[in-house]
C-alpha cells in the first residue's frame, strides 16, 4: 500500500531507523492483530500506550513503526532480525494516522457517503450498506467506529476493488466532524436529525446543528446533501449551494412513506405512493432510517426493486430495539445508547405495543447532557407517566430524576422502583415479571444496560 517515502510525505515524519526502501501492506494500531508487513502506529490511549508493544509488533512481522517519542529501538526490537525495524517519528501519531488516511483516500475517485446526526447513524449506515452491496463492492466502517481513529482505519482499508464507501461519522465536540470530513472528502452527505445528544459539550440544539453542519463544507463534487425534512432544524437549510434530497413522513419530501402499519414483527409502508416496502425492524423511528438509506441509494442510481429486497432482508442491529422472546416474555433490547429524543421514540413504541400482560420500562442514566441533565431526566419521567406504562424501574443516579418526574406527573409510587445499579434493577424485575409481559431496557452506553439484560435472562430462563 505505501512506501516509506509516501508515509514520510503524508505524515511529515522523520525516519529515525531502518530501511526507507521497504514497503508496508497495511496499517494497524493493535499489536495483537497486526499482520505481516504492516505499519504499526503506536497510539497512546487512556489505558494503554502502543509504544510499550513495539517488540510484540515486530514479532508479529511489522515492516515499520510510527512513534511519537523516542523509544528503545535498539536491541530490544531487533532481536532475531537481520535488520533494525524501520521507525518513523512524528509529533502526534493519531494526527499522523489521520493524515495517512487522507493521503490514501485521495488515491480513489469513488463516491463516498458520510452519515451523521444525533440518532440513527449506525442503522442508516448498515441499511444503506446492505442495499449497495447488492450491486457494488462497498467499504464501510464496522459497528460504531465513527471517531477519528475508527474512521481513519476504515479509510485505510480502501482497496482497488471498492466502488463505493459508506462512512458513519460522529462527534461530541466542535471541530471533530470538520476534521473527519476533511479526511474522507465525502461526495454525499446524510444528516439524520438534530437532537439533544452530547449537550454537555454542544450546550444547545443550535450547537448540535452547528457541529453537524461542519460536514457540508467538505462535500466534494457532485456534492449531494440528504436531509430529514421533518427535522425542524434541517428542513430550513437554505443557501448551502448543494443538491438537496429530502425524505420524511410529515412535510413534503422527495421520498416519503404512507400507509404505515406497525406490528410486533416489523413495519410495512408505501414509498412515494408506489412501492411497498417491508422492514423487520421495530419502532417508527426506523422509518426515517429506511427513508434516508432509500434516498441515498437512489441518488447513487440503485433501482427500487433492489432496495426493496435488501430492506426486507435487513435483520436490524444488536441492542437497538431488538426483540428477544424468553419464556413468553418479550424483552426489547435497546441498550446500546440513549438520549432524550431516542428515549421518546422508544417510549412511543412501547406505548403502542399490543400486549396482554404488563408494560415495564427499565431506564438507565442518559449521559453527557451537561447542565440540562436534571431537567431532561425529569421531563422524560413526565413522558413515562403519560405513556401508560405499568412499571418503571430506574438504574443509576441520574435515572432517579426520571422516577421523580414520573411520580410528580401522576404515576403511582407503587409502580416505580428506584435502583442504584443494573444488578439491583435485575433483582427487582425478576420479582414481578410474568409471561405475556413486555420489558423495554434502555440507557446510555456508559451504563452498560446489557449487563442488566444478561443478568435477567440467565436468571429467568429455567
C-alpha positions as CSV (number, residue, x, y, z in Angstrom):
1,X,0.0,0.0,0.0
2,X,2.7,2.5,1.0
3,X,6.4,3.1,0.5
4,X,8.2,4.6,3.4
5,X,8.7,7.8,1.4
6,X,5.0,8.1,0.9
7,X,4.4,7.7,4.7
8,X,7.1,10.3,5.4
9,X,5.5,12.7,3.0
10,X,1.9,12.1,4.2
11,X,2.7,12.4,7.9
12,X,5.6,14.9,7.8
13,X,7.5,12.4,9.8
14,X,11.2,11.7,10.2
15,X,13.0,8.4,9.5
16,X,15.0,7.6,12.7
17,X,15.9,4.0,12.0
18,X,15.8,1.3,9.3
19,X,15.3,0.9,5.6
20,X,13.5,3.7,3.8
21,X,13.1,1.4,0.7
22,X,10.7,-1.1,2.5
23,X,7.0,-1.2,1.8
24,X,4.0,-1.7,4.1
25,X,0.9,-3.7,3.1
26,X,-1.5,-2.3,5.7
27,X,-1.8,-0.2,8.9
28,X,-2.6,-1.4,12.4
29,X,-2.8,0.1,15.9
30,X,-3.2,-3.2,17.7
31,X,0.0,-5.4,18.0
32,X,-2.1,-8.4,18.7
33,X,-4.0,-8.4,15.4
34,X,-1.2,-6.9,13.3
35,X,-0.4,-8.8,10.1
36,X,3.0,-9.4,8.5
37,X,4.4,-6.4,6.6
38,X,2.0,-3.8,8.2
39,X,2.8,-0.5,9.7
40,X,2.3,-0.4,13.4
41,X,1.1,3.0,14.7
42,X,1.9,3.4,18.4
43,X,-1.0,5.3,19.9
44,X,-1.1,6.4,23.5
45,X,-4.6,6.0,24.8
46,X,-6.3,6.4,28.2
47,X,-5.4,2.8,29.2
48,X,-2.6,1.6,27.0
49,X,0.4,3.1,25.3
50,X,1.2,1.5,22.0
51,X,4.9,2.4,22.4
52,X,5.0,-0.4,25.0
53,X,4.1,-3.0,22.4
54,X,6.6,-2.3,19.7
55,X,8.6,-5.5,20.3
56,X,5.3,-7.6,20.0
57,X,4.6,-5.7,16.8
58,X,7.9,-6.8,15.4
59,X,7.4,-10.4,16.4
60,X,4.1,-10.2,14.5
61,X,6.0,-9.2,11.4
62,X,5.6,-5.4,11.2
63,X,7.5,-3.8,8.4
64,X,7.7,-0.4,10.1
65,X,6.5,1.5,13.2
66,X,5.2,5.1,13.7
67,X,6.1,6.6,17.0
68,X,5.7,10.0,18.7
69,X,8.5,9.9,21.2
70,X,11.9,8.3,21.5
71,X,11.7,4.6,22.4
72,X,14.2,1.9,22.9
73,X,14.7,1.0,19.2
74,X,17.9,-0.9,19.5
75,X,18.5,-4.5,20.5
76,X,15.1,-4.7,22.1
77,X,13.3,-4.6,18.8
78,X,15.9,-6.1,16.6
79,X,16.4,-9.4,18.4
80,X,16.2,-12.2,15.9
81,X,16.0,-9.8,13.0
82,X,18.8,-9.2,10.4
83,X,18.0,-5.5,10.1
84,X,16.7,-2.9,12.5
85,X,13.0,-2.2,12.4
86,X,12.1,0.8,10.3
87,X,10.9,3.6,12.5
88,X,9.3,6.9,11.7
89,X,8.9,9.7,14.4
90,X,6.1,12.2,14.3
91,X,4.8,14.7,16.8
92,X,1.4,13.1,17.2
93,X,0.7,9.5,16.0
94,X,-3.1,10.0,15.9
95,X,-2.8,13.1,13.7
96,X,-0.3,11.2,11.6
97,X,-2.8,8.3,11.2
98,X,-5.4,10.8,10.1
99,X,-3.0,12.3,7.5
100,X,-2.1,8.9,6.2
101,X,-5.8,8.1,5.8
102,X,-6.5,11.3,3.9
103,X,-3.5,10.6,1.6
104,X,-4.9,7.2,0.9
105,X,-8.5,8.5,0.3
106,X,-7.2,10.8,-2.4
107,X,-6.0,7.8,-4.3
108,X,-9.6,6.8,-5.0
109,X,-12.0,8.6,-7.2
110,X,-15.1,6.9,-5.9
111,X,-18.4,8.1,-4.4
112,X,-18.2,8.3,-0.6
113,X,-21.2,8.7,1.6
114,X,-20.8,10.3,5.1
115,X,-23.6,9.8,7.5
116,X,-24.0,12.0,10.6
117,X,-26.8,13.1,13.0
118,X,-27.9,12.7,16.6
119,X,-29.7,9.4,16.2
120,X,-29.9,6.7,13.6
121,X,-26.5,7.0,12.1
122,X,-25.4,3.4,12.5
123,X,-28.7,1.8,11.5
124,X,-28.9,4.1,8.4
125,X,-25.3,3.2,7.5
126,X,-26.0,-0.6,7.8
127,X,-29.2,-0.4,5.9
128,X,-27.6,1.6,3.1
129,X,-24.5,-0.7,3.0
130,X,-26.8,-3.8,2.7
131,X,-28.6,-2.1,-0.2
132,X,-25.4,-1.1,-2.0
133,X,-23.7,-4.4,-1.6
134,X,-26.4,-6.0,-3.8
135,X,-24.6,-4.4,-6.8
136,X,-21.3,-2.9,-5.7
137,X,-18.1,-3.6,-3.8
138,X,-18.7,-1.4,-0.7
139,X,-16.4,-0.3,2.2
140,X,-18.0,0.8,5.4
141,X,-16.7,1.3,9.0
142,X,-17.6,-1.5,11.2
143,X,-20.0,-1.3,14.2
144,X,-19.9,2.3,15.6
145,X,-16.3,3.1,14.9
146,X,-17.1,6.6,13.9
147,X,-14.4,8.7,15.7
148,X,-11.1,10.0,14.3
149,X,-9.3,6.7,14.9
150,X,-12.1,4.4,13.7
151,X,-12.8,6.5,10.6
152,X,-9.1,6.7,9.7
153,X,-8.6,3.0,10.0
154,X,-11.7,2.3,7.9
155,X,-10.4,4.6,5.1
156,X,-7.1,2.8,5.2
157,X,-8.9,-0.4,4.3
158,X,-9.9,1.0,0.9
159,X,-8.7,-1.2,-2.0
160,X,-8.9,-1.1,-5.8
161,X,-11.9,-3.4,-5.7
162,X,-14.1,-0.9,-3.8
163,X,-16.6,1.1,-5.9
164,X,-18.3,2.9,-3.1
165,X,-17.7,3.8,0.6
166,X,-20.2,4.5,3.3
167,X,-18.7,6.1,6.5
168,X,-20.5,7.0,9.7
169,X,-19.0,10.0,11.4
170,X,-19.8,11.1,15.0
171,X,-18.7,13.8,17.3
172,X,-19.2,15.1,20.8
173,X,-17.0,18.3,20.4
174,X,-17.0,21.1,17.9
175,X,-14.4,20.6,15.1
176,X,-14.5,16.8,15.1
177,X,-16.9,16.4,12.2
178,X,-14.9,19.1,10.4
179,X,-11.7,17.1,10.7
180,X,-13.3,13.7,9.8
181,X,-15.0,15.2,6.7
182,X,-11.7,16.8,5.7
183,X,-10.0,13.3,5.9
184,X,-12.6,11.4,4.0
185,X,-13.7,14.0,1.4
186,X,-17.3,12.8,1.0
187,X,-19.3,13.3,-2.2
188,X,-22.7,12.6,-0.5
189,X,-23.7,13.8,3.0
190,X,-26.6,12.3,5.0
191,X,-27.9,14.2,8.1
192,X,-30.4,12.1,10.0
193,X,-31.7,14.6,12.6
194,X,-30.7,17.1,15.3
195,X,-31.4,16.1,18.8
196,X,-30.3,16.7,22.4
197,X,-27.2,14.5,22.4
198,X,-23.8,15.5,23.9
199,X,-25.3,18.7,25.3
200,X,-22.5,18.7,27.9
201,X,-20.3,19.9,25.1
202,X,-22.6,21.4,22.4
203,X,-24.8,23.2,25.0
204,X,-27.9,23.8,22.8
205,X,-29.6,22.2,19.9
206,X,-28.3,25.1,17.8
207,X,-24.9,24.0,18.9
208,X,-25.6,20.4,17.8
209,X,-26.7,21.7,14.4
210,X,-23.6,23.8,14.0
211,X,-21.4,20.8,14.8
212,X,-23.2,18.6,12.2
213,X,-23.1,21.3,9.5
214,X,-19.3,21.0,9.6
215,X,-19.9,18.2,7.2
216,X,-21.2,20.4,4.5
217,X,-18.1,22.5,3.8
218,X,-16.1,19.4,2.8
219,X,-18.6,17.8,0.4
220,X,-16.9,17.4,-3.0
221,X,-18.5,17.3,-6.4
222,X,-21.1,16.1,-7.3
223,X,-21.9,17.1,-3.7
224,X,-25.3,15.9,-2.6
225,X,-26.9,16.5,0.8
226,X,-29.6,14.2,2.0
227,X,-31.7,15.5,4.9
228,X,-34.6,14.7,7.1
229,X,-37.3,17.1,6.0
230,X,-39.3,16.6,9.2
231,X,-36.5,17.8,11.4
232,X,-37.2,21.4,12.3
233,X,-33.5,22.3,12.2
234,X,-32.7,20.6,8.9
235,X,-35.8,21.4,7.0
236,X,-34.9,25.1,6.9
237,X,-31.4,24.7,5.5
238,X,-31.0,27.1,2.6
239,X,-28.2,28.5,0.7
240,X,-25.8,25.6,1.2
241,X,-25.1,25.6,-2.5
242,X,-25.6,21.8,-2.8
243,X,-28.1,19.5,-4.4
244,X,-30.5,18.7,-1.6
245,X,-32.5,15.5,-1.5
246,X,-35.2,15.2,1.2
247,X,-37.1,12.5,3.0
248,X,-39.8,12.4,5.6
249,X,-43.2,11.4,6.9
250,X,-44.9,14.8,7.6
251,X,-43.6,17.5,5.3
252,X,-43.5,17.3,1.5
253,X,-40.3,15.5,0.5
254,X,-38.6,13.7,-2.4
255,X,-39.0,10.4,-0.6
256,X,-41.9,9.8,1.8
257,X,-43.8,6.9,3.4
258,X,-47.6,6.5,3.8
259,X,-50.0,3.6,4.6
260,X,-47.7,2.7,7.5
261,X,-48.5,-0.4,9.5
262,X,-46.6,-1.5,12.6
263,X,-46.7,-4.9,14.3
264,X,-44.6,-6.7,16.8
265,X,-42.7,-8.2,13.9
266,X,-41.8,-5.0,11.9
267,X,-43.2,-2.3,9.7
268,X,-44.7,-2.0,6.2
269,X,-45.3,1.2,4.3
270,X,-45.9,2.5,0.8
271,X,-43.0,4.5,-0.7
272,X,-43.9,7.5,-2.8
273,X,-47.4,6.1,-3.4
274,X,-46.0,3.3,-5.5
275,X,-43.5,0.9,-3.9
276,X,-44.5,-1.4,-1.0
277,X,-41.6,-1.7,1.5
278,X,-41.3,-4.2,4.4
279,X,-39.0,-3.9,7.3
280,X,-38.1,-6.5,10.0
281,X,-37.0,-3.8,12.5
282,X,-39.2,-2.3,15.3
283,X,-40.0,1.3,16.0
284,X,-41.4,4.1,13.9
285,X,-38.1,5.9,14.0
286,X,-36.7,3.2,11.8
287,X,-38.9,4.5,9.0
288,X,-36.6,7.6,8.9
289,X,-33.5,5.4,8.8
290,X,-35.0,3.4,5.9
291,X,-36.1,6.5,4.0
292,X,-32.6,8.0,4.5
293,X,-31.0,4.9,3.1
294,X,-33.5,4.8,0.2
295,X,-32.9,8.4,-0.7
296,X,-29.1,7.9,-0.7
297,X,-29.3,4.6,-2.7
298,X,-31.5,6.3,-5.3
299,X,-29.0,9.2,-5.6
300,X,-26.4,6.6,-6.4
301,X,-28.5,5.0,-9.1
302,X,-29.8,1.9,-7.3
303,X,-33.2,0.6,-8.5
304,X,-36.3,0.3,-6.3
305,X,-36.6,-3.4,-6.6
306,X,-33.0,-4.0,-5.3
307,X,-33.7,-1.5,-2.5
308,X,-37.0,-3.3,-1.6
309,X,-35.3,-6.7,-1.4
310,X,-32.3,-5.5,0.6
311,X,-34.5,-3.7,3.2
312,X,-36.8,-6.8,3.6
313,X,-33.7,-8.8,4.5
314,X,-32.2,-6.3,6.9
315,X,-32.1,-8.0,10.3
316,X,-31.6,-5.0,12.5
317,X,-28.7,-4.4,14.8
318,X,-27.8,-5.8,18.3
319,X,-29.0,-3.7,21.2
320,X,-31.2,-1.5,19.0
321,X,-34.9,-2.2,19.5
322,X,-34.0,-5.9,19.2
323,X,-36.9,-8.2,20.4
324,X,-36.0,-11.2,22.4
325,X,-38.6,-13.8,23.4
326,X,-37.9,-15.6,26.7
327,X,-40.4,-17.9,28.3
328,X,-43.3,-15.9,26.8
329,X,-41.8,-12.6,28.0
330,X,-40.9,-10.1,25.3
331,X,-37.7,-8.1,26.0
332,X,-37.0,-5.1,23.8
333,X,-33.2,-4.7,24.0
334,X,-32.4,-1.0,23.2
335,X,-29.3,-1.0,25.4
336,X,-26.8,0.5,23.0
337,X,-27.3,4.2,23.8
338,X,-29.8,6.8,24.9
339,X,-30.5,10.5,24.7
340,X,-33.9,12.3,25.3
341,X,-35.0,12.0,21.7
342,X,-34.2,8.4,21.2
343,X,-35.8,7.6,24.6
344,X,-39.0,9.3,23.5
345,X,-39.1,7.2,20.3
346,X,-38.7,4.1,22.4
347,X,-41.5,5.2,24.7
348,X,-43.7,5.8,21.7
349,X,-43.1,2.3,20.5
350,X,-43.8,0.8,24.0
351,X,-47.0,2.9,24.3
352,X,-48.4,1.5,21.0
353,X,-47.2,-2.1,21.6
354,X,-50.1,-4.5,21.9
355,X,-49.6,-6.9,24.8
356,X,-51.9,-8.8,27.1
357,X,-49.5,-8.5,30.1
358,X,-47.8,-5.6,31.7
359,X,-45.6,-3.0,30.1
360,X,-42.3,-2.5,32.0
361,X,-39.6,0.1,31.4
362,X,-36.1,-0.3,32.8
363,X,-34.4,3.1,32.4
364,X,-30.7,3.9,32.9
365,X,-28.9,7.2,33.0
366,X,-28.7,9.4,30.0
367,X,-25.1,10.8,30.0
368,X,-23.3,13.8,28.5
369,X,-26.3,16.1,28.9
370,X,-24.5,18.8,30.8
371,X,-26.4,21.4,32.8
372,X,-29.6,20.3,31.2
373,X,-29.3,16.8,32.5
374,X,-31.6,17.1,35.6
375,X,-34.3,18.9,33.6
376,X,-34.2,16.4,30.7
377,X,-34.4,13.4,33.0
378,X,-37.4,14.9,34.9
379,X,-39.0,15.7,31.6
380,X,-38.5,12.1,30.5
381,X,-40.2,11.0,33.7
382,X,-43.2,13.1,32.8
383,X,-43.4,11.4,29.4
384,X,-43.1,8.0,31.1
385,X,-46.1,8.8,33.2
386,X,-48.1,9.8,30.1
387,X,-47.1,6.6,28.2
388,X,-49.4,4.2,30.2
389,X,-46.5,2.1,31.3
390,X,-47.3,-0.3,34.2
391,X,-44.0,-0.3,35.9
392,X,-40.9,1.9,35.8
393,X,-37.5,0.6,37.2
394,X,-34.6,3.1,37.2
395,X,-30.9,2.2,37.4
396,X,-28.4,4.9,38.2
397,X,-28.1,8.2,40.0
398,X,-29.4,10.4,37.1
399,X,-32.3,8.0,36.3
400,X,-33.6,8.7,39.8
401,X,-34.8,12.0,38.3
402,X,-36.9,10.1,35.8
403,X,-38.6,8.3,38.7
404,X,-39.2,11.6,40.4
405,X,-40.6,13.2,37.2
406,X,-42.9,10.2,36.7
407,X,-44.2,10.4,40.3
408,X,-44.7,14.1,40.1
409,X,-46.7,13.7,36.9
410,X,-49.1,11.2,38.5
411,X,-47.6,7.8,38.1
412,X,-48.3,5.7,41.2
413,X,-45.3,5.4,43.6
414,X,-46.2,1.7,43.9
415,X,-45.4,1.3,40.2
416,X,-41.9,2.9,40.5
417,X,-38.7,1.2,41.6
418,X,-35.5,3.2,42.1
419,X,-32.3,1.2,42.0
420,X,-28.6,2.1,42.3
421,X,-27.3,-0.1,39.5
422,X,-28.3,-2.7,36.9
423,X,-27.8,-5.7,39.2
424,X,-30.3,-4.3,41.7
425,X,-32.7,-3.5,38.8
426,X,-32.5,-7.0,37.6
427,X,-33.4,-8.4,41.0
428,X,-36.4,-6.1,41.2
429,X,-37.6,-7.0,37.7
430,X,-37.4,-10.8,38.4
431,X,-39.7,-10.4,41.4
432,X,-42.8,-9.4,39.4
433,X,-42.2,-10.1,35.6
434,X,-44.6,-12.6,34.2
435,X,-45.3,-14.4,30.9
436,X,-47.1,-12.1,28.4
437,X,-45.3,-9.0,29.8
438,X,-43.1,-6.8,27.6
439,X,-39.9,-5.2,29.0
440,X,-38.0,-2.4,27.4
441,X,-34.5,-1.8,28.6
442,X,-32.6,1.4,27.6
443,X,-29.8,3.6,28.8
444,X,-26.7,5.4,27.7
445,X,-23.7,3.4,26.5
446,X,-21.7,4.1,29.6
447,X,-24.4,2.5,31.8
448,X,-23.8,-0.9,30.1
449,X,-27.5,-1.8,30.4
450,X,-26.8,-5.1,28.6
451,X,-25.3,-6.3,31.8
452,X,-28.7,-6.0,33.4
453,X,-30.2,-7.8,30.5
454,X,-27.8,-10.8,30.7
455,X,-28.4,-11.0,34.5
456,X,-32.1,-11.0,33.9
457,X,-32.0,-13.6,31.1
458,X,-29.6,-16.0,32.8
459,X,-31.7,-16.0,36.0
460,X,-35.1,-16.0,34.3
461,X,-34.6,-18.9,31.9
462,X,-35.2,-22.2,33.8
